[in-house]
């Protein structure tokens, strides 16, 4: 395969450096510089998040197993643009790999948001049974039809919880008239409207100030994000509603993926999927440990029962509406894993 101009320039610069060092250069250094494939992996999470920690290990393992032939470069924290920008880049080949929430990928692949259906998943065991099983296979099929390649294992973002400055959420009635920030997504807006709440779509960069100035009373996110964004400074209560589970699909540009030799492709896919499983364990532990940490910072926790929320969504026609949007096949696979909604 011919090297890209950028990779060629990098290799030339590296050769000049190695040449200057002379005979002291270790053989593995020279081999590592001669990567035949240099691919970019972009994501929207901080460098310290388990996803990027495991991605660095994964990149090193791939490089070692391919004898330096494949070099995976990681660009965390939206360095290469917003999710929308990066979705365009993965489709055009501007980046070779990208991890994206199914809830955002649903702008291109409608079925990809099905894992975010309100109060569908009671626990992680049920999540992995569905996403590593028939439901995940169905969604991956839909992603492939949209022209992207997707790895077998979905990465974890965690269950989403509800925070508030005014009152804990003990049951669905507590959502009535509740001003809550939600991401720009029909699924979120639809769910909170079914609870008679007042959802407001606000960019994440503005969430802290919106809570501080009481534009909204509350918001919802996994504990890891509530912690890193310091939302506990402007919120008093955290209700462990677990109302949505969210994960990241590991996507590849089809042309870039198919240009890899079979043996390299096998090594890359194996290491990406293994890293995903490790990241799931890390994220679950991180979120569990954070409850104690956030409680020490003054956040008051409560854990409401799930059944009344499901009953309210059912009565409001939320599940029927989304079953119609996803179709019988997808909905049947979801209910096969979680039970009747």
N, C-alpha and C positions, 0 to 999 in steps of 0.2 A: 504493500500500500504506500502511495506517495505521501510524504510528510506535508502537513500544512505549513504555510509560510511562517506562521508564528512559531511553530514547533521547530522549524528549520533554523530560524534565527536564534532561538533558545539553545538549540543543540550546538550551533556554531560558537556562540558565546561560551558555552560550557567547555567545548573542545579547546578553546583558546586558554581558558583557565587551567584545565587539566594539563595542556601542553606546557604551560609555564611552570607547573609543579614538576614536570618531568617524570623520571622513573619512580618517584615517591608515590604516585597515584595508585591507590589500591584497585585491583581489577574490577571489584563490584561497583566502584564509583563510575568508572568508564562505562560499564554495562548499563547502570541505572540512567546515565545521561542519554543513552541511545534508545530511549523508549520509542517503539514503533507506533504506539497508539497513546496519545495524550488527550484524555477526555475530561471535560469539566462537569462537576456535580454541584448544582446550586440548591440552596434551601433557605427558609425564612426564619430559622431558629438561631439563638445565640450560640457562640462557640462552645460554651460550657454545658449546653443541653446534652442529655444522653445520646441523642441522635448524632450529634457531631463528634462526641467522644468515641462512639462505636464506629462512625464513618472513618475516622482517622486510622483506627486499628484495621478496619476492613481494607482501606487503601494500601496500607503497608503489607498486609497479607497477600493481596492480589499482586502487588509489585514483586514480592518474593517468589510467589508460586509461578509467575510468568517469566521469571529470570529477568525482570526489568523491562519486559516487552510492553507492559501496560501500566501507564502512570495516570492515576486518578487524582485530579486536583479539586479540592473542596472549597466552595465559596459560600460560607454561612451568612446568616443575618441580613438577607436581602441585598447583599453586596452587588448583585447583578440585576437588581430591579425588584419591583413589586411582584406579587404572585401572578397577576395578570400579565405583566411583562415577561416573566419567566415561562409562563405557559405558552406564550407566542414563540419564545426562543426555543423551547424544547420541540415545538412543532416544526420550526424552520431549520433547526440544526445549529442555532446559535450556542446552545448548550446541549451536551449529550445526555445528561441525567438531571432529574429534578424530583423532589418529593413534594407532594401537594395533598392537602386535605380533600377527601372525597366531596365534602360539602361545597368546596370552591370549584373542584373539577366538574361538578354537576352543570356548570355553564356550558361545557362541551359534551359531557356524558351524563345525561339526566339521572340515570340509575345510580351513579356514584355517590349520591347523597343519602341513599337508603339506610346506611348505618347510623344516620343522625336522627332517625324517627324518635320522637319524644317518648321517653320511659319504656323503650322497647327492650333494652338489655338490662337484666337484673345484676349481672356481675361479669367479671372478666372471663370466667370459664365459658359463659354463653357467647361472649364476643368472639373468642377464638374458635369456638365450635362453628360459628357462622362464617367468620371471615376466612378461616383456613379450610372451610368446607364448601358446601354447594353455593351459598350466597356469594362468597368471595369469588368463586370460580365464574359465576354468572356476571358479576361486575367486571372482572378482568376481561371477559369475553366482549363486553360492551366497550371497554377502553380500547381493546385491540381493533374493534370495528371502526373506532374513531381515528385510527392511523398511528396510535402510539403503542410502544411495547411496555408491558408492566411486569414487575417481578412478582413471584408467587406470594411472598409474605408482606402483609401490610404492617407498617410501623405504628407505634402507639403515641397518641397525644393525650389520652386520658379521658376520664369522665368529667363532665362539666358541672360546676356547682354554682349556686346563686348567692350573691352577697347583697347586702342592703344597709343603708344608713338609718332606716326608720323602724323596721320590724323583721323578726325572723319569719321565714316561710314555713309554716307548720302543716299547711294543707292548701289545696287549690284556691280556696276562698281568699287566702292572703295575697294572691296575685291580683285580685280585683282592683282595678284602677292604679296598679303598681307601675310606676314609670321606670322601665328597664331598658338599658342599652343592649342592642343586639347587633351582630354583624349584618352586612347587607346581603341578606339571603331570604328568599321566600319561605323556606322551611321554618326558620326561626320566627319570623313575623307571624306566620300562620299559627304556629303553636301557641305563642303568647297571647295572640288575639283570642284563641279558643278558651284561654283562661280569663278572658275579660281584662287582661293587663293592657298597659299602654306602651307597646314596644317602640323604641326610637332607634333607627339605624344611624350609628355614629362610628367613624373610623377609629381604629384602636388607638392611634396616636393621640386622640382627643378624649379618651375615656376618663383618665385621671382628673382632668380639669372639669369635665362634665359632671363627675361625681362630687368634686370639691365645691362647685358652684351650685349644686343641687338642680342642675338641668334635668338629671335623672336621679332616682333614688338608689338604683342598684344596677348590677350587671351580672353576667355569667361567664365563667371560664374554668379551666382546670386549675387546681391549686398551685401548680408550678408557675402559671402565668400570674395568678393573684399575688404570689410572693414576689416574683421578679419585677413586676410592675408597681410594687409597693401599694397595692390598692387597699391593704389593711389600714393605711393611714387615713383614708377617707371613707371607710366602711366600718360598721360596727358588728354586723351579724354575717355569719356564713352558714347557709343551710345546705347540708349535703344531699341535694336533690338527685344527683347522678342522672339528670334529665336527658342527657345526650352523651353518646360515646363518639369520639372522633379519632381518626387515624390518618396516616399519610401513606399514599401509594407511591412506590418508587418507580418512576417513569423513565423510559429511555426513548431517544429519537430512533425511529425505525431504521433509517438509512445507516446511521452510525452503528447501531447494534448489529445489523446484518452484514456490515463490512468487516466485522471481527471474525477471525478463524474460529471454527467450532470449539477447539480445545480452550482457547482464550475465553470465549463466551461462557463455557461451562464453569471455568474458574471464577469469573466475575460474578455470575448469577449465584453460585454456591456461597461465596463470601458475603454478598449483599443480603441474601436470605438469612444466613447465620447471624449476621450483625443485627438484623431486624428482631430476631428472637431474643437476643441479649438486651437490646434497647427496650423491649417490652418489659422485661424484668426490672431494669433500671428505673423506668418511668413509674411503674407501679410502686416500687419502694420509695422513690422520691416523693410521690404524692402522699403516700401513707405517713412518711416522716414529717412532711410539711405541716400536717394538722397540728402537731404538738408545737412546732415552731411558731406558727401563726397564732395559736391560742396564747402563747407566751407574749406575743406582741399586742394582745388585747382583743383579738377577733373572737366573738362568742359563737360557738358551734352548736348546731342541733341537727338531728337526722329524722326527717319526716317519713311516714309510711308511703310507699309508692302507689298502692292500689287506688286511693281516692283521686290521684292525679290521672291515672289511666282511665278511670270511670268518667271523669270530667271530659277528657279528650274524646272518648268514645261518644258520649252524649252530645258533644258539640259538632260531631261529624268529621273531626280531624282525621281519624284513621281511614274513614271511608273516602274522603277527598284524596288523600295521598295514595291509597290503594289504586284509585282510578288513574292517577298520574303515572305511577310506576308500572301498572299492569299486573294481571293475575299471576304470571310466572314469577316475577321478582318478589311480589308480596307473599306468595305461597312459600318461597324459599326462606323469607324472613320469619314467617310464622312457624315454619318447620323447626327453626332454631330456638325461637323465643316463646312459642305458644300463641294462642289466639289473642289478637289485640282488639 
